[in-house]
Amino acid sequence: MSEATFDVLVAGAGAAGMAAALAASDRGLEVVVVEAKETYRLGSNTAMSTSMVPAGGSHWQRSAGVDDSPERFYADIMAKTKGAADPVVAGALTGVAPDLVTWMADRVGVPLELVTDFQYPGHSADRCHAVPDRAGRTLHRHLLDEAARRPEVTLIAPMRLTAVDHDGSQVVSARLETPDGSSEEVVPRIVVLATNGFGARPDLVGRYIPEIKSALYHGGDGSSGDALAIGASLGADVGYLDAYQGHGSVASPHGILVTWATVMHGAVLVNTVGKRFGDETVGYSEYAVPVLKQPGGMAWVVLDDRIDRACRVFKDYQDLVEANAIRWSANAAELAGVIGLPAAEFEATLATARAAATGDSGDPFGRTFWEEPLRSPLGSIKVTGALFHTQGGLCVDEHARVLRNGSPIPGLCAAGGAAVGISGHGAAGYLAGNGLLSALGLGYLAGRHAANED
Ligand SMILES: Cc1cc2nc3c(=O)[nH]c(=O)nc-3n(C[C@H](O)[C@H](O)[C@H](O)COP(=O)(O)OP(=O)(O)OC[C@H]3O[C@@H](n4cnc5c(N)ncnc54)[C@H](O)[C@@H]3O)c2cc1C
């Protein structure tokens, strides 16, 4: 491949990279995807995700009678971020989302369906689209399988993009390295940085997001901040480096996501002294730090049989069941004994939550959304707070073009965690689905831009 010339070089084979590659190849462009990690089929963020892709105004929603639109979705993003989300990127992504999910289903063959059994905090409509087992690796596999069917797309792994040489008007070359240290120069017309963020770099997390630096990292092992380094070498603009997706419930010590659908179906989180410590329905991302602030940095998700049945649609939840991560008891007093909580406090906590859920009294933490009160028998899962991925990165425009001093750098695009997200600052602006929408949406826009069809 020495000095090879082709249309598009994509770095990273996650959702962002594969969407860019497939959208560009739709138009007949020749695409090379390089992927740094051999583990990407299981270890990329995309493979670890729950495959939720939000879109306001999709045909699935119309068929289900859901009233939604890109404008309403945009308003929800702005409400969740208190107006701090990048308006250009948020507008581009909410605008393209209905087209994106249709394209994923019709052109790529991803078996998407509308999630109607619960809503994540901050979404005012049923708008998450997911594969039936709600497993990121299933979504990812469909993207990879479709790429493998297309002669225009070549995927090489392990191979890492380490540098891009640019003369100010075009990409001059890109340097690729294999793990044994050998390197090659290639000459693509367009480079798409789809290398995710810097979650796997404790030094960078400590510098930009100190509040989450001591948390468990539950994200892709290839998120090494390479886009930031390459962007810096080209003088690219960066933004929102303090933004991230946290999560308040990763089973410990199993390291398996406990879906926040548990909470939205009625579960509560209590600490090791048997007390709740907030309104769980504000959002899972901003709940990571409160969980970490509890004694031992731990909490228990408390649920019941109805919630258990409702969550079995998630592959991650099935994994929890198979791992025996859920402890069941006939009632609160017995459960307290099993998991080592002070029984009186725990029973009082659940009684107060029950009164709030039935409307008999207000919730001390202000929680107003209770699908139903908890009923014995009760189950519990020990959890900790985690960092899932970073949401800041290279500034891009509505075509996913990387910006320098506010103007596009010709031939350079970024998508997904490599680029700025739409979550404002910190953890609280993250709305479920912001990650994959930024990845798939910006990737799709980058691929279309590569073919000059923007
Ligand atoms: C448990 C969990 C659940 C989640 N659920 C959801 C969800 O339901 N919905 C949602 O929207 N988001 C979700 N997210 C977030 C979502 O997974 C990410 O936002 C999204 O997958 C990012 O996609 P990406 O393509 O940018 O990154 P990735 O999928 O991580 O892909 C980046 C790839 O680039 C490779 N790479 C890195 N550097 C280089 C280099 N220099 N050269 C070549 N390759 C390189 C990496 O090895 C990696 O394979 C979840 C995250 C986690 C951890």
The ligand as a Tripos MOL2 file, in Angstrom:
@<TRIPOS>MOLECULE
LIG
   53    58     1     0     0
SMALL
NO_CHARGES

@<TRIPOS>ATOM
      1 C1        -21.7380    0.4760   27.8180 C.3       1 LIG1
      2 C2        -21.9810    1.5850   26.8360 C.ar      1 LIG1
      3 C3        -23.2590    1.7550   26.3350 C.ar      1 LIG1
      4 C4        -23.5100    2.7760   25.4180 C.ar      1 LIG1
      5 N1        -24.7480    2.8620   24.8590 N.ar      1 LIG1
      6 C5        -24.9950    3.8090   23.9430 C.ar      1 LIG1
      7 C6        -26.2520    3.8830   23.2850 C.ar      1 LIG1
      8 O1        -27.1230    3.0250   23.4700 O.2       1 LIG1
      9 N2        -26.4710    4.9100   22.4350 N.ar      1 LIG1
     10 C7        -25.5120    5.8340   22.1770 C.ar      1 LIG1
     11 O2        -25.7670    6.7640   21.4420 O.2       1 LIG1
     12 N3        -24.2850    5.7460   22.7090 N.ar      1 LIG1
     13 C8        -23.9990    4.7570   23.5740 C.ar      1 LIG1
     14 N4        -22.7520    4.6690   24.1100 N.ar      1 LIG1
     15 C9        -21.7160    5.5730   23.5810 C.3       1 LIG1
     16 C10       -21.2480    5.0490   22.2060 C.3       1 LIG1
     17 O3        -20.7950    3.7300   22.3800 O.3       1 LIG1
     18 C11       -20.1400    5.9010   21.6040 C.3       1 LIG1
     19 O4        -20.4710    7.2560   21.6720 O.3       1 LIG1
     20 C12       -19.9090    5.5280   20.1360 C.3       1 LIG1
     21 O5        -19.8790    4.1330   19.9840 O.3       1 LIG1
     22 C13       -18.6340    6.1420   19.6160 C.3       1 LIG1
     23 O6        -18.4110    5.6310   18.3110 O.3       1 LIG1
     24 P1        -17.0120    5.8950   17.6050 P.3       1 LIG1
     25 O7        -17.0840    5.2550   16.2840 O.co2     1 LIG1
     26 O8        -16.6890    7.3510   17.6830 O.co2     1 LIG1
     27 O9        -15.9540    5.1740   18.5610 O.3       1 LIG1
     28 P2        -15.5780    3.6020   18.6740 P.3       1 LIG1
     29 O10       -16.7530    2.7460   18.4840 O.co2     1 LIG1
     30 O11       -14.8080    3.4450   19.9340 O.co2     1 LIG1
     31 O12       -14.6170    3.3720   17.4340 O.3       1 LIG1
     32 C14       -13.3610    4.0180   17.3610 C.3       1 LIG1
     33 C15       -12.3600    3.0260   16.8110 C.3       1 LIG1
     34 O13       -11.1800    3.7390   16.4360 O.3       1 LIG1
     35 C16       -10.0550    2.9220   16.7200 C.3       1 LIG1
     36 N5         -8.8720    3.8040   16.7510 N.ar      1 LIG1
     37 C17        -8.4730    4.6410   17.7220 C.ar      1 LIG1
     38 N6         -7.3860    5.3360   17.3230 N.ar      1 LIG1
     39 C18        -7.0990    4.9200   16.0580 C.ar      1 LIG1
     40 C19        -6.1040    5.2880   15.0960 C.ar      1 LIG1
     41 N7         -5.1890    6.2460   15.3530 N.pl3     1 LIG1
     42 N8         -6.0980    4.6720   13.8950 N.ar      1 LIG1
     43 C20        -7.0190    3.6990   13.6120 C.ar      1 LIG1
     44 N9         -7.9870    3.3190   14.4880 N.ar      1 LIG1
     45 C21        -8.0390    3.9400   15.6880 C.ar      1 LIG1
     46 C22       -10.4260    2.2880   18.0380 C.3       1 LIG1
     47 O14        -9.6320    1.1340   18.2860 O.3       1 LIG1
     48 C23       -11.9170    1.9960   17.8440 C.3       1 LIG1
     49 O15       -12.1280    0.6980   17.3460 O.3       1 LIG1
     50 C24       -22.4750    3.6530   25.0280 C.ar      1 LIG1
     51 C25       -21.1940    3.4740   25.5380 C.ar      1 LIG1
     52 C26       -20.9380    2.4460   26.4440 C.ar      1 LIG1
     53 C27       -19.5460    2.2640   26.9590 C.3       1 LIG1
@<TRIPOS>BOND
     1     1     2 1
     2     2     3 ar
     3     2    52 ar
     4     3     4 ar
     5     4     5 ar
     6     4    50 ar
     7     5     6 ar
     8     6     7 ar
     9     6    13 1
    10     7     8 2
    11     7     9 ar
    12     9    10 ar
    13    10    11 2
    14    10    12 ar
    15    12    13 ar
    16    13    14 ar
    17    14    15 1
    18    14    50 ar
    19    15    16 1
    20    16    17 1
    21    16    18 1
    22    18    19 1
    23    18    20 1
    24    20    21 1
    25    20    22 1
    26    22    23 1
    27    23    24 1
    28    24    25 2
    29    24    26 1
    30    24    27 1
    31    27    28 1
    32    28    29 2
    33    28    30 1
    34    28    31 1
    35    31    32 1
    36    32    33 1
    37    33    34 1
    38    33    48 1
    39    34    35 1
    40    35    36 1
    41    35    46 1
    42    36    37 ar
    43    36    45 ar
    44    37    38 ar
    45    38    39 ar
    46    39    40 ar
    47    39    45 ar
    48    40    41 1
    49    40    42 ar
    50    42    43 ar
    51    43    44 ar
    52    44    45 ar
    53    46    47 1
    54    46    48 1
    55    48    49 1
    56    50    51 ar
    57    51    52 ar
    58    52    53 1
@<TRIPOS>SUBSTRUCTURE
     1 LIG1         1 GROUP 0 **** ****
